[in-house]
């Protein structure tokens, strides 16, 4: 189930326009889902302004979900800014301390910690800096690195795990970050531990990229039902 925080006009070439939902409507959407269907896991995505971040933080503080995945969506693949500057501080101070796991890519992680991240050692140091904001774990995605392998770093405050996979040569990767965090939340809701959930989520996204239908003239979408029976 979804709680819509913003609507966009976009295609494979970029985001043409966006409109934020009123905070009171976000609250009502959440209540409609939670009161009727129940919640086993929560995943956040685009929370574009400080008022929305504060609203979502208040909801999650009140409910205290164990399986909370925070995807700090900041910039679209086409370059459009999806998180306003005034919302970053609210994200760091209000939302990240509630997270079971946060899933930034490298540019998002650099924006969160305020420094460049180059190389495996810097990724591990960045992961330590991010969990210092309060989340129980971080999955730092390595898709923006170079090389034949794509290595993500999972850090749970105790140990590091490298999630290693071949880099897939495709321009059709629209939605990969959102899909990874959603898959991670789904596997946690099914009762998997964090390590196994992260490994399965990465494999699922890799399969979705390989099966991408090739739509559009830009960065096309991946295929979410590639493994459906």
C-alpha positions, 0 to 999 in steps of 0.5 A: 500500500502507498501513501502518496507524498508528491505527484510528478510529471515525468518520463524516461528523459526527466522530471518535468514538474512536481507537486507536494501533497498537503501534510494533513492529506499524508496523515489521512492516507497513512491512517487509512492504510494502518487502521484497516490493513496493518503494517509489517514494514515501512519504506519512505521515498521522496519527501521533498520539503521540511513540512513533509519530513516533519509530518512523516517523522511524527507519524513514525515516532508515534507508531515506532515500526521495527522494520523502517527503511529510509531511502533518502531520495534527493536527486532524480536520475535526470538531475532534478532536485527532489529534496529541498535544502531546508528538508535535509536537516529535518531528514537527518535530525528527525527521520534518520534516528528512527530508521532500521536501515537507511539506503543512500547512494553515493551522492546522497551519502556525500550530501548527508555527511558533507564530504566526498566518498572515493574508494572502499575505505571511504565508503566504510567510513561514510557508513560509520558516519551515517549510523552516527545519525541514529539508524540501526544500519546503513546500506551504502549503494555502490552504483555510482562507482566505476569498475566491472563490479558493483559493490554495496556496503551493509553496516549494522553498527557491528560488522560490514558486509560487501554485497558484490555483483557484476555491473550491468551495462544498461541505460534502463535503470529508472527506479532502481534505488526506490525498488531496492529499498522497497524490496528490502522492506518487503523481505524484512516484512516476510521475516528475513534478517537484515543480511539475507533481506539485503542480499535478496533485494540486490539480486531482485533489482539485478534481475529487474534491470536485466529484464528491462523492457527498453521503454522510452528514449532516455533512462527507461524503467526496470521490470518489477515482475520479471520473476513472477510465476 
